[in-house]
């Protein structure tokens, strides 16, 4: 009976894994085939010989390297700033006592109920007033007000031993030094989870960069890929899928590198000791 149960469980998990991974496989393989091979019935599921040709067409239609660099710059700077700001905010809300702390946290959590779409108009007007439109900093700075990142770090900070902080204060360690030398090195799982979430969200961000960026040389990858749609009746799906595969690859790498920290970080913020 136990053997049969294991067979059923692993069989279901195997089917689920296949259904999850097959779209990625088909996307990568389709980037090496022609449009006719993709649209044939059945489509070609093996690696083709058109990779370099599709890549040449892609680079002719969009400035691929510039778009990748823009997206990498925006996503990396945003992630680094988010790590510093959200971990500091979570640390303050979890370990410091001051008036209005619970009210501030309630307001932060309440902001998660506001749809992001309704914020675009006031944010755009703000960027115009400070003369920051059509710049990558206009993409980065407004999105640093992220309630989920603060919530995630606060929940993980609640489990951090307060006795360790008190011992550091007794030894004369300053608050800033203690934050960087004691707190951050001991919450690596939470930081790994935050890296995945923030980098992915910025890498895939489409609407706000589309609104605030006006120069093609400053376009991020999602905007550049949107230019590939072309005529609905004459789309080159091989080139589109190749571009999508290139855009997806960094996200997969980031997730594979930080997957253990991601799981541990999310689970660490799920309970409070």
C-alpha positions, 0 to 999 in steps of 0.5 A: 500500500505504501509503495502504491501511494508513493507511486501515485504521489511521485507520478502526480508530482512528475506530471506537475513538474512536466506541465510547469517546465514544458512551456519554458522548454518550448519557448527556448526551443522555438527560438531556434526554429522558423515561424513555419515550424512553430505554427505547423501541426504538430509544431517542432519540439526539437532544437533547430538551426535558426538561432543566429538568424532569429537573433539577427532579425531581433537585433535589427528590430530592437536595440537588444544590448542597450535594452538589456543593459538598461533593464539590468541597471534599473533592476540591480540599483532598485534591488540594492536600494530596496534591500537597504531601505526595507531591511532598515524599516523592518528592523525599526518596526520590529525592534524599536519602541516609539510612539505611533509604531503600530499606526505606521505599520497599519498605514503601510499595510493599508497602502497595499490595498491601493491599486498601483494603476491609480498612482501613475497619474500623481507619480507622473505629475510629481516626476514632471515637477521635479524634472525627472521624467525620461530617466531611469531614476524616475523608474527606480525611486517611486517604486521604492515605496513597497509595502510588501518588502517592509512587511517581509523584513519586519516579520523576519526581524521579529524572530531575530534574538533581542538578547543579541542586540542588547549584548551588542549595545552593552559592548558599545556597538552603535546602532548603525554598526550593529545593523550592518555587522550583526543583523544583516549577516544573520537574516540572509534567507530573508534578504535572498527572498527579497532579492528574488522578489524585487529584482523580478518585479523590476525586471518584468515591470512594463507599465510604469517605465512605458509611462515615464520613459520617452527615449528609445535608448532608455527603454527597458527590455519589456518595452523593447519586446512590446515593439516586436508585436507588429502586424497581428496577421504577420507576426514572427513568433520565432523571434518573439519567443527568442526575445522572451527566452532572453528576457526570462533567462536572468530571472531563472538564474536569479531564482536558481541562485537564491531559491533556498534563501527564498524558501527559508526567508518566506517561511521565516516570516510566516511564524513568530516565536 
